[in-house]
């Protein structure tokens, strides 16, 4: 049961990561700059 829960938690975490990357990627460069993020930093920032 714990193994299944662990896998489920990892899947959920990945889906949150993917959704966040998608949402940030949809922002314009100007909007990202206002947040202090450059486009090439998105994936790294979302991971941490």
Biopython code that builds the backbone (N, CA, C, O; Angstrom):
import numpy as np
from Bio.PDB.StructureBuilder import StructureBuilder

atoms = [
    (1, "UNK", "N", (0.817, -1.194, 0.000)),
    (1, "UNK", "CA", (0.000, 0.000, 0.000)),
    (1, "UNK", "C", (0.864, 1.263, 0.000)),
    (1, "UNK", "O", (0.545, 2.231, -0.690)),
    (2, "UNK", "N", (1.940, 1.257, 0.760)),
    (2, "UNK", "CA", (2.813, 2.428, 0.820)),
    (2, "UNK", "C", (3.480, 2.679, -0.532)),
    (2, "UNK", "O", (3.684, 3.827, -0.925)),
    (3, "UNK", "N", (3.818, 1.606, -1.238)),
    (3, "UNK", "CA", (4.454, 1.760, -2.551)),
    (3, "UNK", "C", (3.487, 2.405, -3.542)),
    (3, "UNK", "O", (3.880, 3.268, -4.326)),
    (4, "UNK", "N", (2.244, 1.992, -3.506)),
    (4, "UNK", "CA", (1.233, 2.562, -4.405)),
    (4, "UNK", "C", (1.018, 4.040, -4.074)),
    (4, "UNK", "O", (0.859, 4.865, -4.974)),
    (5, "UNK", "N", (1.014, 4.366, -2.787)),
    (5, "UNK", "CA", (0.845, 5.754, -2.375)),
    (5, "UNK", "C", (2.025, 6.601, -2.837)),
    (5, "UNK", "O", (1.854, 7.745, -3.260)),
    (6, "UNK", "N", (3.210, 6.035, -2.753)),
    (6, "UNK", "CA", (4.415, 6.736, -3.187)),
    (6, "UNK", "C", (4.374, 7.025, -4.689)),
    (6, "UNK", "O", (4.704, 8.126, -5.128)),
    (7, "UNK", "N", (3.970, 6.032, -5.460)),
    (7, "UNK", "CA", (3.862, 6.214, -6.914)),
    (7, "UNK", "C", (2.809, 7.276, -7.229)),
    (7, "UNK", "O", (3.021, 8.139, -8.080)),
    (8, "UNK", "N", (1.693, 7.204, -6.548)),
    (8, "UNK", "CA", (0.620, 8.174, -6.767)),
    (8, "UNK", "C", (1.092, 9.596, -6.424)),
    (8, "UNK", "O", (0.785, 10.545, -7.146)),
    (9, "UNK", "N", (1.825, 9.734, -5.338)),
    (9, "UNK", "CA", (2.354, 11.056, -4.958)),
    (9, "UNK", "C", (3.319, 11.587, -6.007)),
    (9, "UNK", "O", (3.313, 12.780, -6.309)),
    (10, "UNK", "N", (4.151, 10.704, -6.568)),
    (10, "UNK", "CA", (5.088, 11.130, -7.614)),
    (10, "UNK", "C", (4.355, 11.559, -8.879)),
    (10, "UNK", "O", (4.743, 12.533, -9.523)),
    (11, "UNK", "N", (3.318, 10.850, -9.230)),
    (11, "UNK", "CA", (2.525, 11.203, -10.414)),
    (11, "UNK", "C", (1.868, 12.559, -10.197)),
    (11, "UNK", "O", (1.881, 13.408, -11.088)),
    (12, "UNK", "N", (1.300, 12.762, -9.026)),
    (12, "UNK", "CA", (0.660, 14.050, -8.722)),
    (12, "UNK", "C", (1.666, 15.195, -8.769)),
    (12, "UNK", "O", (1.374, 16.264, -9.304)),
    (13, "UNK", "N", (2.846, 14.967, -8.211)),
    (13, "UNK", "CA", (3.891, 15.992, -8.214)),
    (13, "UNK", "C", (4.303, 16.320, -9.644)),
    (13, "UNK", "O", (4.492, 17.489, -9.982)),
    (14, "UNK", "N", (4.443, 15.299, -10.486)),
    (14, "UNK", "CA", (4.813, 15.536, -11.880)),
    (14, "UNK", "C", (3.726, 16.329, -12.605)),
    (14, "UNK", "O", (4.031, 17.237, -13.378)),
    (15, "UNK", "N", (2.475, 15.993, -12.361)),
    (15, "UNK", "CA", (1.377, 16.708, -13.017)),
    (15, "UNK", "C", (1.334, 18.169, -12.580)),
    (15, "UNK", "O", (1.062, 19.047, -13.399)),
    (16, "UNK", "N", (1.600, 18.444, -11.298)),
    (16, "UNK", "CA", (1.675, 19.832, -10.824)),
    (16, "UNK", "C", (2.832, 20.568, -11.496)),
    (16, "UNK", "O", (2.689, 21.717, -11.914)),
    (17, "UNK", "N", (3.986, 19.889, -11.595)),
    (17, "UNK", "CA", (5.156, 20.470, -12.250)),
    (17, "UNK", "C", (4.831, 20.825, -13.697)),
    (17, "UNK", "O", (5.085, 21.942, -14.147)),
    (18, "UNK", "N", (4.269, 19.865, -14.414)),
    (18, "UNK", "CA", (3.954, 20.080, -15.828)),
    (18, "UNK", "C", (2.950, 21.214, -16.014)),
    (18, "UNK", "O", (3.091, 22.029, -16.926)),
    (19, "UNK", "N", (1.942, 21.265, -15.156)),
    (19, "UNK", "CA", (0.929, 22.315, -15.244)),
    (19, "UNK", "C", (1.547, 23.690, -14.981)),
    (19, "UNK", "O", (1.237, 24.656, -15.679)),
    (20, "UNK", "N", (2.413, 23.775, -13.986)),
    (20, "UNK", "CA", (3.057, 25.044, -13.654)),
    (20, "UNK", "C", (3.964, 25.514, -14.782)),
    (20, "UNK", "O", (3.962, 26.694, -15.132)),
    (21, "UNK", "N", (4.740, 24.593, -15.353)),
    (21, "UNK", "CA", (5.607, 24.942, -16.486)),
    (21, "UNK", "C", (4.758, 25.437, -17.648)),
    (21, "UNK", "O", (5.111, 26.424, -18.294)),
    (22, "UNK", "N", (3.660, 24.775, -17.920)),
    (22, "UNK", "CA", (2.774, 25.172, -19.017)),
    (22, "UNK", "C", (2.216, 26.573, -18.785)),
    (22, "UNK", "O", (2.207, 27.403, -19.694)),
    (23, "UNK", "N", (1.754, 26.829, -17.569)),
    (23, "UNK", "CA", (1.184, 28.139, -17.274)),
    (23, "UNK", "C", (2.218, 29.250, -17.390)),
    (23, "UNK", "O", (1.939, 30.301, -17.966)),
    (24, "UNK", "N", (3.408, 29.026, -16.846)),
    (24, "UNK", "CA", (4.447, 30.044, -16.943)),
    (24, "UNK", "C", (4.907, 30.250, -18.386)),
    (24, "UNK", "O", (5.232, 31.368, -18.786)),
    (25, "UNK", "N", (4.932, 29.178, -19.157)),
    (25, "UNK", "CA", (5.363, 29.269, -20.553)),
    (25, "UNK", "C", (4.393, 30.080, -21.395)),
    (25, "UNK", "O", (4.775, 30.622, -22.433)),
    (26, "UNK", "N", (3.166, 30.166, -20.966)),
    (26, "UNK", "CA", (2.157, 30.932, -21.700)),
    (26, "UNK", "C", (2.285, 32.434, -21.478)),
    (26, "UNK", "O", (1.725, 33.229, -22.234)),
    (27, "UNK", "N", (3.024, 32.823, -20.437)),
    (27, "UNK", "CA", (3.206, 34.248, -20.175)),
    (27, "UNK", "C", (4.130, 34.858, -21.218)),
    (27, "UNK", "O", (4.975, 34.176, -21.798)),
    (28, "UNK", "N", (3.954, 36.142, -21.443)),
    (28, "UNK", "CA", (4.844, 36.848, -22.368)),
    (28, "UNK", "C", (6.192, 37.077, -21.692)),
    (28, "UNK", "O", (6.319, 36.948, -20.474)),
    (29, "UNK", "N", (7.190, 37.416, -22.495)),
    (29, "UNK", "CA", (8.507, 37.715, -21.932)),
    (29, "UNK", "C", (8.418, 38.892, -20.963)),
    (29, "UNK", "O", (9.107, 38.911, -19.944)),
    (30, "UNK", "N", (7.587, 39.853, -21.273)),
    (30, "UNK", "CA", (7.397, 41.022, -20.403)),
    (30, "UNK", "C", (6.805, 40.610, -19.058)),
    (30, "UNK", "O", (7.263, 41.066, -18.010)),
    (31, "UNK", "N", (5.791, 39.750, -19.087)),
    (31, "UNK", "CA", (5.172, 39.288, -17.839)),
    (31, "UNK", "C", (6.162, 38.491, -16.999)),
    (31, "UNK", "O", (6.212, 38.633, -15.778)),
    (32, "UNK", "N", (6.945, 37.656, -17.664)),
    (32, "UNK", "CA", (7.961, 36.892, -16.943)),
    (32, "UNK", "C", (9.005, 37.822, -16.335)),
    (32, "UNK", "O", (9.437, 37.620, -15.200)),
    (33, "UNK", "N", (9.408, 38.840, -17.090)),
    (33, "UNK", "CA", (10.390, 39.802, -16.586)),
    (33, "UNK", "C", (9.845, 40.538, -15.358)),
    (33, "UNK", "O", (10.592, 40.822, -14.421)),
    (34, "UNK", "N", (8.564, 40.842, -15.363)),
    (34, "UNK", "CA", (7.949, 41.497, -14.206)),
    (34, "UNK", "C", (8.032, 40.607, -12.967)),
    (34, "UNK", "O", (8.092, 41.102, -11.842)),
    (35, "UNK", "N", (8.036, 39.306, -13.181)),
    (35, "UNK", "CA", (8.155, 38.347, -12.076)),
    (35, "UNK", "C", (9.615, 38.045, -11.734)),
    (35, "UNK", "O", (9.906, 37.350, -10.760)),
    (36, "UNK", "N", (10.521, 38.574, -12.543)),
    (36, "UNK", "CA", (11.941, 38.325, -12.317)),
    (36, "UNK", "C", (12.398, 36.972, -12.823)),
    (36, "UNK", "O", (13.366, 36.402, -12.318)),
    (37, "UNK", "N", (11.696, 36.462, -13.821)),
    (37, "UNK", "CA", (11.998, 35.142, -14.386)),
    (37, "UNK", "C", (12.298, 35.292, -15.867)),
    (37, "UNK", "O", (11.585, 35.999, -16.580)),
    (38, "UNK", "N", (13.340, 34.637, -16.330)),
    (38, "UNK", "CA", (13.565, 34.591, -17.770)),
    (38, "UNK", "C", (13.044, 33.242, -18.274)),
    (38, "UNK", "O", (12.960, 32.271, -17.521)),
    (39, "UNK", "N", (12.706, 33.205, -19.532)),
    (39, "UNK", "CA", (12.082, 32.013, -20.104)),
    (39, "UNK", "C", (12.916, 30.744, -19.903)),
    (39, "UNK", "O", (12.370, 29.673, -19.640)),
    (40, "UNK", "N", (14.243, 30.872, -20.027)),
    (40, "UNK", "CA", (15.078, 29.680, -19.905)),
    (40, "UNK", "C", (15.179, 29.170, -18.468)),
    (40, "UNK", "O", (15.676, 28.066, -18.245)),
    (41, "UNK", "N", (14.723, 29.941, -17.504)),
    (41, "UNK", "CA", (14.777, 29.533, -16.091)),
    (41, "UNK", "C", (13.544, 28.772, -15.619)),
    (41, "UNK", "O", (13.566, 28.191, -14.534)),
    (42, "UNK", "N", (12.491, 28.761, -16.391)),
    (42, "UNK", "CA", (11.201, 28.236, -15.936)),
    (42, "UNK", "C", (11.316, 26.836, -15.369)),
    (42, "UNK", "O", (10.939, 26.610, -14.219)),
    (43, "UNK", "N", (11.823, 25.891, -16.140)),
    (43, "UNK", "CA", (11.871, 24.499, -15.680)),
    (43, "UNK", "C", (12.700, 24.325, -14.404)),
    (43, "UNK", "O", (12.312, 23.581, -13.503)),
    (44, "UNK", "N", (13.817, 24.999, -14.337)),
    (44, "UNK", "CA", (14.656, 24.898, -13.154)),
    (44, "UNK", "C", (14.007, 25.482, -11.917)),
    (44, "UNK", "O", (14.118, 24.921, -10.827)),
    (45, "UNK", "N", (13.329, 26.609, -12.082)),
    (45, "UNK", "CA", (12.660, 27.245, -10.949)),
    (45, "UNK", "C", (11.498, 26.416, -10.442)),
    (45, "UNK", "O", (11.274, 26.317, -9.236)),
    (46, "UNK", "N", (10.772, 25.830, -11.355)),
    (46, "UNK", "CA", (9.604, 25.040, -10.952)),
    (46, "UNK", "C", (10.039, 23.770, -10.220)),
    (46, "UNK", "O", (9.341, 23.306, -9.318)),
    (47, "UNK", "N", (11.165, 23.218, -10.596)),
    (47, "UNK", "CA", (11.663, 22.008, -9.928)),
    (47, "UNK", "C", (12.049, 22.247, -8.486)),
    (47, "UNK", "O", (11.947, 21.343, -7.657)),
    (48, "UNK", "N", (12.490, 23.447, -8.176)),
    (48, "UNK", "CA", (13.011, 23.716, -6.828)),
    (48, "UNK", "C", (12.017, 24.400, -5.998)),
    (48, "UNK", "O", (12.287, 24.703, -4.836)),
]
sb = StructureBuilder()
sb.init_structure("model")
sb.init_model(0)
sb.init_chain("A")
sb.init_seg("    ")
for serial, (resi, resn, name, xyz) in enumerate(atoms, 1):
    if name == "N":
        sb.init_residue(resn, " ", resi, " ")
    sb.init_atom(name, np.array(xyz, "f"), 0.0, 1.0, " ", f" {name:<3s}", serial, name[0])
structure = sb.get_structure()
